[in-house]
Amino acid sequence: MKPEKADTLIPKINTEMIKILANDGIDPIGKEMLEKAGFQVDTQNIPQEELALRLDEYDAVTVRSATKIRRELIDACPNLKLIGRGGVGMDNIDVEHARMKGITVVNTPASSSLSVAELVFAHLFGGVRFLYDANRQLPLQGATNFAGLKKKYAKGSELHGKTLGILGFGRIGREVAKLAFGAGMDVIAYDLYEFSPEVELHLANDTRVSMRVKTASKEELLRNSDFVTVHVPAQSGGLPALGKAEFDMMKDGAALVNCARGGVLDEEALIAALDSGKLSFAGLDVFDGEPTPSQKILSHPKISLSPHIGAATGEAQERIGVELANLIIDFFKK
Ligand SMILES: NC(=O)c1ccc[n+]([C@@H]2O[C@H](COP(=O)([O-])OP(=O)(O)OC[C@H]3O[C@@H](n4cnc5c(N)ncnc54)[C@H](O)[C@@H]3O)[C@@H](O)[C@H]2O)c1
């Protein structure tokens, strides 16, 4: 999925005075594309509390997840014509209100799917070999208790031949399935809506292989998977998609990964399932109450942690920047 580069022919449009604020940054290639098209692009971050006074001098703003574009801010900026979200989730933007005010809101939903899927596997491969704990303990005890730690982490397992349950079979879920097949896993998928079970793996030497996931009910998936990874959006009403009842259904010693959104699983119930040994480990990239996750989660010895970096790869950011730039250019060209 290589993005179109900035040096392809970008139409120069009448962009005199069109100002774009990339408040959470934009990949240099995307910025260059916009500048070549004639826009003024500011990448300095305006703090959230100053935006109400300063955002209205811009015609468009791009954000990732840090900047919040709430109703009051939208009302304070009648000059704003476009809000671009680099990434998927738009929970930081009052989308309906913006659209009601005639502001176009766009995002780049597919650009980061592969990066998120690879992070799921970072948690899974690390989890089955206890790397999340070994990386914490070796600096403390490695020089004095090497043999003890070697024994502690001696009962690892392989992913090959195990079953991965994918809850939510959208863009990221499908990428996860491809990596799982590549790792020799069986895949079961569940989604609220009907979906195609076919995925196409793009392997080295331009080899393409079509594979089918097994489809199942949510309960069957939970009961039959060695690992469950969740890829659903924030749930309406904030209800978790996974709580005690779901953890109870899972295989003893199964593991869970959440690289979707904080709130799609019940963190208290997760801690209880880990403490009781029902689940062996969890990999979390997203948390309730970000950016201040609970200390109980952060210090839990069976949780592999990453600070919401699913989309944070050079490749994904480049694709996001290019896609955003194209969306902005297309919008103002009209
Ligand atoms: N960790 C990160 O940095 C990062 C980066 C990008 C996206 N995300 C998150 O990943 C999640 C998935 O993104 P995506 O691009 O695959 O979205 P998507 O819309 O393509 O897929 C989500 C799927 O979940 C399904 N779904 C919704 N509620 C469900 C439920 N209760 N049970 C089963 N299925 C359900 C939908 O029908 C859809 O097919 C989103 O929450 C997104 O915000 C996280």
The ligand as an SDF file (V2000), in Angstrom:
LIG
                    3D

 44 48  0  0  0  0  0  0  0  0999 V2000
   -4.7190    1.4460   18.6380 N   0  0  0  0  0  0  0  0  0  0  0  0
   -4.7650    2.3950   17.7300 C   0  0  0  0  0  0  0  0  0  0  0  0
   -3.9270    3.2620   17.6630 O   0  0  0  0  0  0  0  0  0  0  0  0
   -5.8760    2.3750   16.7210 C   0  0  0  0  0  0  0  0  0  0  0  0
   -5.6150    2.8380   15.4220 C   0  0  0  0  0  0  0  0  0  0  0  0
   -6.6540    2.7620   14.4810 C   0  0  0  0  0  0  0  0  0  0  0  0
   -7.9210    2.2830   14.8550 C   0  0  0  0  0  0  0  0  0  0  0  0
   -8.1410    1.8840   16.1450 N   0  0  0  0  0  0  0  0  0  0  0  0
   -9.4560    1.3780   16.5540 C   0  0  0  0  0  0  0  0  0  0  0  0
   -9.6190    0.0660   16.0430 O   0  0  0  0  0  0  0  0  0  0  0  0
  -11.0250   -0.2240   15.9900 C   0  0  0  0  0  0  0  0  0  0  0  0
  -11.3680   -0.9070   14.6830 C   0  0  0  0  0  0  0  0  0  0  0  0
  -11.0300   -0.0620   13.5940 O   0  0  0  0  0  0  0  0  0  0  0  0
  -11.3940   -0.4950   12.0890 P   0  0  0  0  0  0  0  0  0  0  0  0
  -10.7340    0.4680   11.1780 O   0  0  0  0  0  0  0  0  0  0  0  0
  -11.1690   -1.9410   11.8920 O   0  0  0  0  0  0  0  0  0  0  0  0
  -12.9720   -0.2100   12.1060 O   0  0  0  0  0  0  0  0  0  0  0  0
  -14.0750   -0.8070   11.1360 P   0  0  0  0  0  0  0  0  0  0  0  0
  -15.2350    0.1040   11.2260 O   0  0  0  0  0  0  0  0  0  0  0  0
  -13.4880   -1.0910    9.7930 O   0  0  0  0  0  0  0  0  0  0  0  0
  -14.4370   -2.2150   11.8140 O   0  0  0  0  0  0  0  0  0  0  0  0
  -15.0950   -2.3320   13.0310 C   0  0  0  0  0  0  0  0  0  0  0  0
  -15.9990   -3.5470   12.9320 C   0  0  0  0  0  0  0  0  0  0  0  0
  -16.5480   -3.8250   14.2300 O   0  0  0  0  0  0  0  0  0  0  0  0
  -17.8820   -4.2570   14.0450 C   0  0  0  0  0  0  0  0  0  0  0  0
  -18.5640   -4.1210   15.3290 N   0  0  0  0  0  0  0  0  0  0  0  0
  -19.0290   -2.9990   15.9430 C   0  0  0  0  0  0  0  0  0  0  0  0
  -19.5090   -3.2870   17.1700 N   0  0  0  0  0  0  0  0  0  0  0  0
  -19.3620   -4.6290   17.3270 C   0  0  0  0  0  0  0  0  0  0  0  0
  -19.6780   -5.5260   18.3690 C   0  0  0  0  0  0  0  0  0  0  0  0
  -20.2380   -5.1120   19.5120 N   0  0  0  0  0  0  0  0  0  0  0  0
  -19.4000   -6.8310   18.1760 N   0  0  0  0  0  0  0  0  0  0  0  0
  -18.8400   -7.2750   17.0150 C   0  0  0  0  0  0  0  0  0  0  0  0
  -18.5140   -6.4770   15.9990 N   0  0  0  0  0  0  0  0  0  0  0  0
  -18.7770   -5.1700   16.1510 C   0  0  0  0  0  0  0  0  0  0  0  0
  -18.4130   -3.4110   12.9210 C   0  0  0  0  0  0  0  0  0  0  0  0
  -19.5410   -4.0000   12.3060 O   0  0  0  0  0  0  0  0  0  0  0  0
  -17.1830   -3.3490   11.9930 C   0  0  0  0  0  0  0  0  0  0  0  0
  -17.1940   -4.3850   11.0240 O   0  0  0  0  0  0  0  0  0  0  0  0
  -11.7350    1.1010   16.2230 C   0  0  0  0  0  0  0  0  0  0  0  0
  -12.1360    1.1480   17.5690 O   0  0  0  0  0  0  0  0  0  0  0  0
  -10.6350    2.1260   16.0030 C   0  0  0  0  0  0  0  0  0  0  0  0
  -10.8990    3.3090   16.7020 O   0  0  0  0  0  0  0  0  0  0  0  0
   -7.1430    1.8990   17.0700 C   0  0  0  0  0  0  0  0  0  0  0  0
  1  2  1  0
  2  3  2  0
  2  4  1  0
  4  5  1  0
  4 44  2  0
  5  6  2  0
  6  7  1  0
  7  8  2  0
  8  9  1  0
  8 44  1  0
  9 10  1  0
  9 42  1  0
 10 11  1  0
 11 12  1  0
 11 40  1  0
 12 13  1  0
 13 14  1  0
 14 15  2  0
 14 16  1  0
 14 17  1  0
 17 18  1  0
 18 19  2  0
 18 20  1  0
 18 21  1  0
 21 22  1  0
 22 23  1  0
 23 24  1  0
 23 38  1  0
 24 25  1  0
 25 26  1  0
 25 36  1  0
 26 27  1  0
 26 35  1  0
 27 28  2  0
 28 29  1  0
 29 30  1  0
 29 35  2  0
 30 31  1  0
 30 32  2  0
 32 33  1  0
 33 34  2  0
 34 35  1  0
 36 37  1  0
 36 38  1  0
 38 39  1  0
 40 41  1  0
 40 42  1  0
 42 43  1  0
M  CHG  2   8   1  16  -1
M  END
$$$$
